[in-house]
Amino acid sequence: MLNDNTGFVVDLLPPQSADACEAVAARAAMVARLEGSGELSRGPVREALIALPREILLPHAYVRVSGPSADPIAWRLLDGSHPHDRQEWLELIHSDESILLQRDGEPLDALPLGPVTGGHMTSESTYTPATVEALQAMELGSGQRYLELGPGPGVSLALAAAITGPGFATGVERDGPMAAFAQRNLHRLDVGAEVIEGDALEGHEARAPYDRIHSGIGVQCVPVPWVEQLAPGGRLLTTLVTRTPSWPGQLLVTRTAAGTVEAVLRGWPRGYWPLLGYRWLNAVDHRARIKDDPGTVRSTRLTPPPDEAYGFWLAAAYLAPGLVRDFQAETMTIVAPEEDSWAVAGPGDGTVRVHGPRDVWAALEDLHARWEQAGRPEQYRVDLRDSSMVQHVVSGAGPKALTWMLPPLSAVPRQAP
């Protein structure tokens, strides 16, 4: 064994089996792909990705074999130790896809092989570009105390442990079978990370304060314990979920050396799944009706805002509530499913079709005008100092600033024993 001056231990002996060689090659190809896309920079996250055999943390994976409208859903379980599954499994766990690992909170020590029917996924490994993005944004370093909230199978936790060193990385996982599964596999990796079964919303006070806190679950607002457990100079990164999966926010909380807490919220193209029991709005049930009756044509001065106008779309999630976008539609389609209303933008001809009691497009027109008057903000400040735990969001100073309050956390249903 040899330290290669990056802080990582490198095995000088070549892999002893063809399977090990294939895994090493797949890992190298994954890193090269992420570097080529510009998502991965040179540094400790890259070195950790090269060093850690992720196949130990992801020994199996579900793939969906039925169509999007099928009920019940048909799945197939890939077992990495099975010769017939190995190549497909190896490619999948080193791809940029999310890895589906658990249905309906099932125990993970005796899963049925092959086809299975029914159930919904309750745990998955976040797709690698998002993991890389989060770990690089937190600027992890050796010796930092790290807390992962909702680590699932422990991929990002293992990467963090490889960077911080043994004994500094802790995960809090609510799902008992997943916590046991992750801890068993992390022990095999010998990276010195620990997974504790518990409520991630409470953090883990026993090892606080933490230099870095990362949440693998989306929340509506920031749980107070997370902020309280953040050390001076520390960083907390989480997804703020809204009622629409279309427009998530990324929140970065920092505590200065003097102890002052600062929080910046940005619209983001992707985010983590919300807490168990959180209900998103859904446009799928309206697709057939919209196709049959797109609505009444009227003129509009609002050109459909680009997808990259994240600051606008994030504000829309809060200030034009109840809307969700159907990204599968040919032209921009925004639905208010609870009000049986929708808007379908015209094909660049200055028109829009509207249907239902709510003029969905008018809400966006009004908000877009306010957003422009506010200076087209792309980020917002969040005030976490209110003793009443009300968290205010504001785009800036002055009477034209956009402002709203974050909703309280939803109650999380208890798991069946």
MARGUNU-519556 format. One record per residue (C-alpha): residue in one letter; x, y, z; residue number from 1. Coordinates in nm, 2 decimals, decimal comma. Layout:
SITE  aa      c1      c2      c3    i
SITE   A       X       Y       Z  NUM
...
end
This chain:
SITE  aa      c1      c2      c3    i
SITE   M    0,00    0,00    0,00    1
SITE   L    0,12    0,35   -0,08    2
SITE   N    0,00    0,71   -0,01    3
SITE   D    0,01    0,89   -0,35    4
SITE   N    0,04    1,24   -0,20    5
SITE   T   -0,33    1,31   -0,25    6
SITE   G   -0,43    1,17    0,09    7
SITE   F   -0,55    0,84   -0,07    8
SITE   V   -0,41    0,50   -0,02    9
SITE   V   -0,34    0,32   -0,35   10
SITE   D   -0,30   -0,05   -0,38   11
SITE   L    0,01   -0,13   -0,58   12
SITE   L   -0,10   -0,48   -0,66   13
SITE   P   -0,31   -0,53   -0,97   14
SITE   P   -0,66   -0,67   -0,94   15
SITE   Q   -0,66   -1,05   -0,91   16
SITE   S   -0,98   -1,12   -1,11   17
SITE   A   -1,14   -1,03   -1,44   18
SITE   D   -1,44   -0,90   -1,25   19
SITE   A   -1,22   -0,66   -1,05   20
SITE   C   -1,05   -0,54   -1,37   21
SITE   E   -1,39   -0,47   -1,53   22
SITE   A   -1,50   -0,27   -1,23   23
SITE   V   -1,18   -0,06   -1,23   24
SITE   A   -1,22    0,01   -1,60   25
SITE   A   -1,58    0,11   -1,56   26
SITE   R   -1,49    0,34   -1,28   27
SITE   A   -1,21    0,51   -1,49   28
SITE   A   -1,46    0,55   -1,78   29
SITE   M   -1,71    0,71   -1,54   30
SITE   V   -1,45    0,96   -1,42   31
SITE   A   -1,33    1,04   -1,77   32
SITE   R   -1,69    1,10   -1,88   33
SITE   L   -1,76    1,34   -1,59   34
SITE   E   -1,44    1,52   -1,66   35
SITE   G   -1,52    1,55   -2,03   36
SITE   S   -1,86    1,70   -1,96   37
SITE   G   -1,70    1,96   -1,73   38
SITE   E   -1,89    1,83   -1,43   39
SITE   L   -1,59    1,70   -1,24   40
SITE   S   -1,28    1,90   -1,16   41
SITE   R   -0,94    1,78   -1,05   42
SITE   G   -0,93    1,75   -0,67   43
SITE   P   -1,03    1,54   -0,38   44
SITE   V   -1,38    1,44   -0,52   45
SITE   R   -1,22    1,31   -0,84   46
SITE   E   -0,96    1,11   -0,64   47
SITE   A   -1,23    0,96   -0,42   48
SITE   L   -1,44    0,86   -0,72   49
SITE   I   -1,13    0,68   -0,86   50
SITE   A   -1,04    0,51   -0,54   51
SITE   L   -1,38    0,38   -0,41   52
SITE   P   -1,53    0,06   -0,56   53
SITE   R   -1,89    0,17   -0,58   54
SITE   E   -2,00   -0,18   -0,67   55
SITE   I   -1,97   -0,27   -0,30   56
SITE   L   -2,22    0,00   -0,21   57
SITE   L   -2,45   -0,08   -0,50   58
SITE   P   -2,45   -0,46   -0,52   59
SITE   H   -2,79   -0,48   -0,69   60
SITE   A   -3,03   -0,25   -0,89   61
SITE   Y   -3,39   -0,25   -1,00   62
SITE   V   -3,48   -0,16   -1,36   63
SITE   R   -3,83   -0,08   -1,47   64
SITE   V   -3,95   -0,29   -1,75   65
SITE   S   -4,31   -0,16   -1,78   66
SITE   G   -4,43    0,16   -1,95   67
SITE   P   -4,49    0,49   -1,77   68
SITE   S   -4,87    0,43   -1,72   69
SITE   A   -4,85    0,07   -1,61   70
SITE   D   -5,01   -0,02   -1,28   71
SITE   P   -4,88   -0,23   -1,11   72
SITE   I   -4,53   -0,15   -1,22   73
SITE   A   -4,31   -0,44   -1,35   74
SITE   W   -3,95   -0,44   -1,23   75
SITE   R   -3,64   -0,66   -1,28   76
SITE   L   -3,38   -0,70   -1,02   77
SITE   L   -3,02   -0,70   -1,14   78
SITE   D   -2,78   -0,89   -0,91   79
SITE   G   -2,42   -0,79   -0,96   80
SITE   S   -2,29   -1,13   -0,84   81
SITE   H   -2,49   -1,31   -1,11   82
SITE   P   -2,31   -1,38   -1,43   83
SITE   H   -2,62   -1,30   -1,65   84
SITE   D   -2,67   -0,97   -1,48   85
SITE   R   -2,32   -0,85   -1,42   86
SITE   Q   -2,25   -0,65   -1,74   87
SITE   E   -2,58   -0,47   -1,74   88
SITE   W   -2,55   -0,40   -1,37   89
SITE   L   -2,19   -0,28   -1,39   90
SITE   E   -2,28   -0,04   -1,67   91
SITE   L   -2,58    0,09   -1,48   92
SITE   I   -2,41    0,16   -1,15   93
SITE   H   -2,13    0,36   -1,33   94
SITE   S   -2,38    0,55   -1,55   95
SITE   D   -2,53    0,89   -1,49   96
SITE   E   -2,86    0,73   -1,39   97
SITE   S   -3,02    0,71   -1,04   98
SITE   I   -2,98    0,35   -0,91   99
SITE   L   -3,31    0,21   -0,77  100
SITE   L   -3,24   -0,01   -0,47  101
SITE   Q   -3,55   -0,06   -0,25  102
SITE   R   -3,92   -0,11   -0,29  103
SITE   D   -4,16   -0,01   -0,01  104
SITE   G   -3,90   -0,01    0,26  105
SITE   E   -3,82   -0,38    0,21  106
SITE   P   -3,54   -0,56    0,39  107
SITE   L   -3,23   -0,57    0,16  108
SITE   D   -3,06   -0,89    0,27  109
SITE   A   -3,27   -1,14    0,07  110
SITE   L   -3,42   -0,98   -0,24  111
SITE   P   -3,60   -1,19   -0,50  112
SITE   L   -3,40   -1,21   -0,83  113
SITE   G   -3,54   -1,15   -1,17  114
SITE   P   -3,89   -1,00   -1,24  115
SITE   V   -4,11   -0,86   -0,96  116
SITE   T   -4,44   -0,67   -0,98  117
SITE   G   -4,58   -0,38   -0,79  118
SITE   G   -4,45   -0,15   -0,52  119
SITE   H   -4,28    0,19   -0,54  120
SITE   M   -3,92    0,28   -0,49  121
SITE   T   -3,84    0,41   -0,14  122
SITE   S   -3,46    0,44   -0,18  123
SITE   E   -3,22    0,51   -0,46  124
SITE   S   -2,87    0,63   -0,51  125
SITE   T   -2,86    0,99   -0,65  126
SITE   Y   -2,72    1,00   -1,00  127
SITE   T   -2,35    1,08   -1,00  128
SITE   P   -2,34    1,43   -1,16  129
SITE   A   -2,56    1,56   -0,88  130
SITE   T   -2,34    1,39   -0,61  131
SITE   V   -2,03    1,54   -0,77  132
SITE   E   -2,19    1,88   -0,79  133
SITE   A   -2,29    1,88   -0,42  134
SITE   L   -1,96    1,75   -0,28  135
SITE   Q   -1,75    2,00   -0,49  136
SITE   A   -1,98    2,28   -0,38  137
SITE   M   -1,91    2,20   -0,02  138
SITE   E   -1,53    2,22   -0,06  139
SITE   L   -1,46    1,92    0,15  140
SITE   G   -1,12    1,88    0,31  141
SITE   S   -0,93    1,64    0,53  142
SITE   G   -1,03    1,65    0,90  143
SITE   Q   -1,36    1,82    0,85  144
SITE   R   -1,66    1,68    1,05  145
SITE   Y   -1,92    1,58    0,79  146
SITE   L   -2,29    1,50    0,84  147
SITE   E   -2,50    1,34    0,56  148
SITE   L   -2,88    1,35    0,61  149
SITE   G   -3,06    1,07    0,43  150
SITE   P   -2,75    0,89    0,29  151
SITE   G   -2,95    0,60    0,14  152
SITE   P   -2,69    0,34    0,03  153
SITE   G   -2,40    0,57    0,14  154
SITE   V   -2,24    0,66   -0,19  155
SITE   S   -2,19    1,03   -0,12  156
SITE   L   -2,11    0,94    0,25  157
SITE   A   -1,84    0,71    0,14  158
SITE   L   -1,69    0,96   -0,09  159
SITE   A   -1,70    1,23    0,18  160
SITE   A   -1,53    0,98    0,43  161
SITE   A   -1,25    0,92    0,18  162
SITE   I   -1,19    1,29    0,17  163
SITE   T   -1,23    1,38    0,54  164
SITE   G   -1,06    1,07    0,68  165
SITE   P   -1,18    0,79    0,90  166
SITE   G   -1,41    0,88    1,19  167
SITE   F   -1,52    1,22    1,06  168
SITE   A   -1,82    1,13    0,84  169
SITE   T   -2,16    1,04    0,98  170
SITE   G   -2,49    0,96    0,82  171
SITE   V   -2,84    0,97    0,96  172
SITE   E   -3,09    0,74    0,78  173
SITE   R   -3,46    0,70    0,88  174
SITE   D   -3,51    0,37    0,70  175
SITE   G   -3,39    0,09    0,92  176
SITE   P   -3,32   -0,17    0,66  177
SITE   M   -3,14    0,08    0,44  178
SITE   A   -2,93    0,21    0,74  179
SITE   A   -2,82   -0,15    0,81  180
SITE   F   -2,75   -0,22    0,44  181
SITE   A   -2,54    0,09    0,40  182
SITE   Q   -2,35    0,04    0,73  183
SITE   R   -2,26   -0,32    0,63  184
SITE   N   -2,13   -0,21    0,29  185
SITE   L   -1,94    0,09    0,43  186
SITE   H   -1,77   -0,14    0,68  187
SITE   R   -1,65   -0,36    0,39  188
SITE   L   -1,50   -0,05    0,23  189
SITE   D   -1,33    0,04    0,55  190
SITE   V   -1,35    0,42    0,50  191
SITE   G   -1,44    0,49    0,86  192
SITE   A   -1,80    0,62    0,80  193
SITE   E   -2,09    0,55    1,03  194
SITE   V   -2,46    0,54    0,95  195
SITE   I   -2,70    0,59    1,24  196
SITE   E   -3,07    0,50    1,22  197
SITE   G   -3,27    0,81    1,32  198
SITE   D   -3,47    1,11    1,21  199
SITE   A   -3,26    1,32    0,97  200
SITE   L   -3,47    1,63    1,04  201
SITE   E   -3,31    1,63    1,39  202
SITE   G   -2,96    1,60    1,26  203
SITE   H   -2,72    1,42    1,50  204
SITE   E   -2,64    1,63    1,80  205
SITE   A   -2,41    1,38    1,96  206
SITE   R   -2,13    1,46    1,72  207
SITE   A   -2,21    1,82    1,65  208
SITE   P   -2,09    2,07    1,55  209
SITE   Y   -2,02    1,99    1,19  210
SITE   D   -1,80    2,16    0,94  211
SITE   R   -2,01    2,03    0,65  212
SITE   I   -2,37    1,92    0,64  213
SITE   H   -2,53    1,78    0,32  214
SITE   S   -2,89    1,68    0,29  215
SITE   G   -2,98    1,40    0,05  216
SITE   I   -3,35    1,48    0,10  217
SITE   G   -3,55    1,78   -0,01  218
SITE   V   -3,72    1,99    0,26  219
SITE   Q   -3,97    2,28    0,24  220
SITE   C   -3,77    2,49    0,49  221
SITE   V   -3,45    2,44    0,69  222
SITE   P   -3,49    2,24    1,01  223
SITE   V   -3,36    2,44    1,31  224
SITE   P   -3,13    2,16    1,44  225
SITE   W   -2,94    2,16    1,11  226
SITE   V   -2,85    2,52    1,16  227
SITE   E   -2,78    2,48    1,53  228
SITE   Q   -2,54    2,19    1,45  229
SITE   L   -2,33    2,39    1,19  230
SITE   A   -1,99    2,49    1,31  231
SITE   P   -1,83    2,84    1,26  232
SITE   G   -1,69    2,84    0,91  233
SITE   G   -1,93    2,56    0,82  234
SITE   R   -2,14    2,50    0,51  235
SITE   L   -2,49    2,34    0,48  236
SITE   L   -2,63    2,24    0,14  237
SITE   T   -2,98    2,12    0,08  238
SITE   T   -3,26    2,12   -0,17  239
SITE   L   -3,57    2,33   -0,10  240
SITE   V   -3,86    2,14   -0,26  241
SITE   T   -4,17    2,32   -0,38  242
SITE   R   -4,51    2,17   -0,47  243
SITE   T   -4,39    2,13   -0,83  244
SITE   P   -4,10    1,90   -0,92  245
SITE   S   -4,03    2,13   -1,21  246
SITE   W   -3,87    2,41   -1,01  247
SITE   P   -3,65    2,31   -0,71  248
SITE   G   -3,42    2,54   -0,52  249
SITE   Q   -3,07    2,49   -0,39  250
SITE   L   -3,00    2,64   -0,05  251
SITE   L   -2,65    2,71    0,08  252
SITE   V   -2,62    2,81    0,44  253
SITE   T   -2,29    2,93    0,59  254
SITE   R   -2,19    3,02    0,94  255
SITE   T   -1,92    3,28    0,95  256
SITE   A   -1,62    3,25    1,19  257
SITE   A   -1,81    3,51    1,41  258
SITE   G   -2,11    3,28    1,42  259
SITE   T   -2,34    3,48    1,19  260
SITE   V   -2,57    3,26    0,97  261
SITE   E   -2,61    3,35    0,60  262
SITE   A   -2,83    3,16    0,35  263
SITE   V   -2,86    3,20   -0,03  264
SITE   L   -3,13    3,03   -0,23  265
SITE   R   -3,09    2,97   -0,61  266
SITE   G   -3,32    2,82   -0,86  267
SITE   W   -3,16    2,49   -0,98  268
SITE   P   -3,21    2,25   -1,27  269
SITE   R   -3,23    1,95   -1,03  270
SITE   G   -3,27    1,86   -0,67  271
SITE   Y   -3,32    1,58   -0,42  272
SITE   W   -3,65    1,39   -0,37  273
SITE   P   -3,87    1,53   -0,09  274
SITE   L   -3,94    1,37    0,25  275
SITE   L   -4,16    1,06    0,25  276
SITE   G   -4,52    1,16    0,24  277
SITE   Y   -4,47    1,49    0,06  278
SITE   R   -4,72    1,53   -0,23  279
SITE   W   -4,61    1,69   -0,56  280
SITE   L   -4,84    1,83   -0,81  281
SITE   N   -4,88    1,63   -1,13  282
SITE   A   -4,97    1,73   -1,48  283
SITE   V   -4,98    1,37   -1,63  284
SITE   D   -5,35    1,32   -1,56  285
SITE   H   -5,44    1,62   -1,77  286
SITE   R   -5,24    1,53   -2,08  287
SITE   A   -5,52    1,36   -2,28  288
SITE   R   -5,76    1,64   -2,20  289
SITE   I   -5,51    1,91   -2,29  290
SITE   K   -5,45    1,74   -2,62  291
SITE   D   -5,82    1,73   -2,70  292
SITE   D   -5,88    2,09   -2,58  293
SITE   P   -5,57    2,30   -2,55  294
SITE   G   -5,79    2,61   -2,46  295
SITE   T   -5,90    2,94   -2,59  296
SITE   V   -5,65    3,15   -2,79  297
SITE   R   -5,55    3,49   -2,67  298
SITE   S   -5,26    3,72   -2,73  299
SITE   T   -4,97    3,76   -2,49  300
SITE   R   -4,66    3,98   -2,46  301
SITE   L   -4,48    3,72   -2,26  302
SITE   T   -4,25    3,51   -2,46  303
SITE   P   -4,21    3,17   -2,28  304
SITE   P   -3,92    3,22   -2,04  305
SITE   P   -3,63    2,99   -2,11  306
SITE   D   -3,57    2,69   -1,89  307
SITE   E   -3,25    2,85   -1,77  308
SITE   A   -3,43    3,14   -1,61  309
SITE   Y   -3,41    2,95   -1,28  310
SITE   G   -3,46    3,26   -1,07  311
SITE   F   -3,79    3,33   -1,23  312
SITE   W   -3,92    2,97   -1,22  313
SITE   L   -3,82    2,94   -0,85  314
SITE   A   -4,02    3,25   -0,77  315
SITE   A   -4,31    3,11   -0,97  316
SITE   A   -4,32    2,80   -0,75  317
SITE   Y   -4,39    3,03   -0,45  318
SITE   L   -4,56    3,34   -0,59  319
SITE   A   -4,77    3,17   -0,86  320
SITE   P   -4,85    2,86   -0,65  321
SITE   G   -5,03    2,55   -0,76  322
SITE   L   -4,86    2,53   -1,10  323
SITE   V   -4,66    2,24   -1,25  324
SITE   R   -4,50    2,22   -1,59  325
SITE   D   -4,54    1,92   -1,83  326
SITE   F   -4,20    1,89   -1,98  327
SITE   Q   -4,31    1,62   -2,22  328
SITE   A   -4,54    1,86   -2,41  329
SITE   E   -4,43    1,99   -2,75  330
SITE   T   -4,47    2,36   -2,65  331
SITE   M   -4,46    2,50   -2,30  332
SITE   T   -4,76    2,37   -2,10  333
SITE   I   -4,83    2,48   -1,74  334
SITE   V   -5,10    2,31   -1,55  335
SITE   A   -5,29    2,41   -1,23  336
SITE   P   -5,42    2,05   -1,16  337
SITE   E   -5,62    2,14   -0,85  338
SITE   E   -5,81    2,41   -1,04  339
SITE   D   -5,86    2,21   -1,36  340
SITE   S   -5,68    2,49   -1,55  341
SITE   W   -5,39    2,51   -1,80  342
SITE   A   -5,20    2,72   -2,04  343
SITE   V   -5,04    2,61   -2,36  344
SITE   A   -4,79    2,86   -2,52  345
SITE   G   -4,82    2,93   -2,89  346
SITE   P   -4,54    2,83   -3,13  347
SITE   G   -4,36    3,16   -3,11  348
SITE   D   -4,65    3,36   -3,26  349
SITE   G   -4,74    3,58   -2,96  350
SITE   T   -5,04    3,37   -2,85  351
SITE   V   -5,13    3,14   -2,57  352
SITE   R   -5,42    2,90   -2,52  353
SITE   V   -5,58    2,91   -2,18  354
SITE   H   -5,84    2,68   -2,02  355
SITE   G   -6,03    2,67   -1,70  356
SITE   P   -6,14    2,90   -1,42  357
SITE   R   -5,78    3,02   -1,35  358
SITE   D   -5,59    3,21   -1,62  359
SITE   V   -5,26    3,03   -1,56  360
SITE   W   -5,07    3,24   -1,81  361
SITE   A   -5,19    3,56   -1,66  362
SITE   A   -5,03    3,46   -1,33  363
SITE   L   -4,70    3,41   -1,51  364
SITE   E   -4,73    3,73   -1,70  365
SITE   D   -4,79    3,93   -1,38  366
SITE   L   -4,50    3,76   -1,20  367
SITE   H   -4,26    3,80   -1,49  368
SITE   A   -4,32    4,17   -1,48  369
SITE   R   -4,25    4,19   -1,11  370
SITE   W   -3,94    3,97   -1,16  371
SITE   E   -3,81    4,22   -1,42  372
SITE   Q   -3,89    4,52   -1,19  373
SITE   A   -3,69    4,34   -0,91  374
SITE   G   -3,39    4,32   -1,14  375
SITE   R   -3,43    3,97   -1,27  376
SITE   P   -3,29    3,81   -0,96  377
SITE   E   -3,12    3,47   -0,99  378
SITE   Q   -3,06    3,43   -0,62  379
SITE   Y   -3,25    3,51   -0,30  380
SITE   R   -3,15    3,56    0,06  381
SITE   V   -3,32    3,35    0,33  382
SITE   D   -3,34    3,49    0,69  383
SITE   L   -3,30    3,20    0,93  384
SITE   R   -3,27    3,42    1,24  385
SITE   D   -3,64    3,46    1,33  386
SITE   S   -3,71    3,31    1,67  387
SITE   S   -4,06    3,21    1,56  388
SITE   M   -3,89    2,98    1,30  389
SITE   V   -4,06    3,17    1,02  390
SITE   Q   -3,81    3,17    0,73  391
SITE   H   -3,84    3,48    0,50  392
SITE   V   -3,70    3,49    0,15  393
SITE   V   -3,62    3,82   -0,03  394
SITE   S   -3,45    3,91   -0,36  395
SITE   G   -3,29    4,23   -0,24  396
SITE   A   -3,37    4,57   -0,09  397
SITE   G   -3,64    4,82   -0,19  398
SITE   P   -4,01    4,81   -0,25  399
SITE   K   -3,99    4,62   -0,57  400
SITE   A   -3,80    4,32   -0,42  401
SITE   L   -3,97    3,98   -0,45  402
SITE   T   -4,04    3,83   -0,11  403
SITE   W   -4,22    3,53    0,04  404
SITE   M   -4,22    3,29    0,34  405
SITE   L   -4,11    2,93    0,33  406
SITE   P   -4,38    2,68    0,43  407
SITE   P   -4,34    2,48    0,74  408
SITE   L   -4,22    2,12    0,73  409
SITE   S   -4,48    1,86    0,66  410
SITE   A   -4,54    1,58    0,90  411
SITE   V   -4,36    1,27    0,81  412
SITE   P   -4,56    0,94    0,84  413
SITE   R   -4,41    0,68    1,06  414
SITE   Q   -4,28    0,36    0,90  415
SITE   A   -4,46    0,04    0,98  416
SITE   P   -4,26   -0,18    1,23  417
end
